[in-house]
């Protein structure tokens, strides 16, 4: 039983999805500390072609160009924030996988809640202004007398 469990665990470990990093060996920096920084920065930047992958995971030509640009800026002595600011200045905020908190992003995230509140208040005001419609009308005394006669017989 232990052997079967160990074999099953080994098979599952072999089939587990591993990240397929697209960094080519010719892109890797010689300095391990700089390469580590480059990988961390690349993991934060969106591939503009793939859009839901970081440039570190993408095989697109543009992602390769961005990886090389990041490594070049790191070699030139830029800090992580300077490298990210440079890429954002060229490609816009959309290049960041996790957007920065700014006025635009606050509006973007608050808009669905704000629209829901506005819609709810509008619906409430609309329902309060509508006249109440009764399903039945009030019977005249003659009609009531006729119904009472029918019910007695």
PyMOL commands that set and color helices and strands:
alter all, ss='L'
color gray80, all
select helices_A, chain A and resi 2-15+25-27+32-42+61-75+80-91+93-95+103-129+141-152
alter helices_A, ss='H'
color red, helices_A
deselect
rebuild
show_as cartoon
